[in-house]
Each structure stands twice: as structure tokens, then as C-alpha cells.
Amino acid sequence: MTTLYVDGDACPVKAEAERVATRHKVPMALVSNGGLRPSANPLVQVIVVSEGADEADKWIADGCGEGDVVITSDIPLAAKCVEAGARVLRPNGETFTAANIGQQLAMRDLMADLRAANPLGTGGGGRPFGKADRSRFLDALEREIRAARKG
């Protein structure tokens, strides 16, 4: 059975994920270190892990597998989930796959090195999350849930 796992810390599409999970009658695990309100939806299980670096990530990586869908922006977590056979999406709808996860990890490491080499950098961050990102996410999640349920 397909389960939707959401890396809940700082995820901008929790409500959208819940709507799609409800429409498809797919259980959803919303995992975080705390601070999330419980959902009245019986399909949504809010999992609060112990505080500590990457505890939510470990919980998701240990639980997901073939036929599941994971939503995360965390590239190392995405790599573990892809390796476990799950379908993995960023909140903006981009997919992590076996074909692109190596490049994603390498780019993440390169950017971390560049930031470390320039401690006075502007640190402006990325572009804001917008309506187009939300729409792309909804389309991608629909596609991934359908594909995961087909097997």
C-alpha cells in the first residue's frame, strides 16, 4: 500500500499534500521535530520525533520503500529514499530520481563548499516559493501517487 511521507519541517505544501492524499485515500505521515498541529483527518498521522539533527529524516528513510511517495527538500534524505525505491518530490514539484540524485548531491556539496569559501557572501537564498511552484507540485504529486499505486 502506498504511503505519502512528508518531511514536515519547513514544508510549504503540507495542506496540498493532505488534499491529494485524501482524494486518493492514501495514508500520509507528516514527520517533524515538533510544532505541527495534529490533523483531524484520519488518513494523516503526525509523527513527532525526538529532537536532534536529522531524526525526522531517519524516521522517513527507515519507513519508506517501494510504492511510497516522499516530499522533501533535503537532498541526502531524498537519496536514501530513492535508494529504498520510493518516488521523491521537492515541494516545487521537481522529482529526485536514480538518474539525477548523484548530480543533485554533487551540486549540494559544491554549493556548500562555495558558501564556506566566501563567509561574507550575500546569503540572499533562493527565489520565493510562489503559485507556479505550488501548481507544479500538485501536478507532480498527482502523477507520482497514481504511478506509485499502479506499482
Secondary structure, DSSP 8 states (H G I E B T S, - for coil): ---EEEE-TT-TTHHHHHHHHHHHT--EEEEESS-----S-TTEEEEE--SSTTHHHHHHHHH--TT-EEE-S-HHHHHHHHHTT-EEE-TTS-EE-TTTHHHHHHHHHHHHHHHHH-TTS----S----HHHHHHHHHHHHHHHHHHHH-
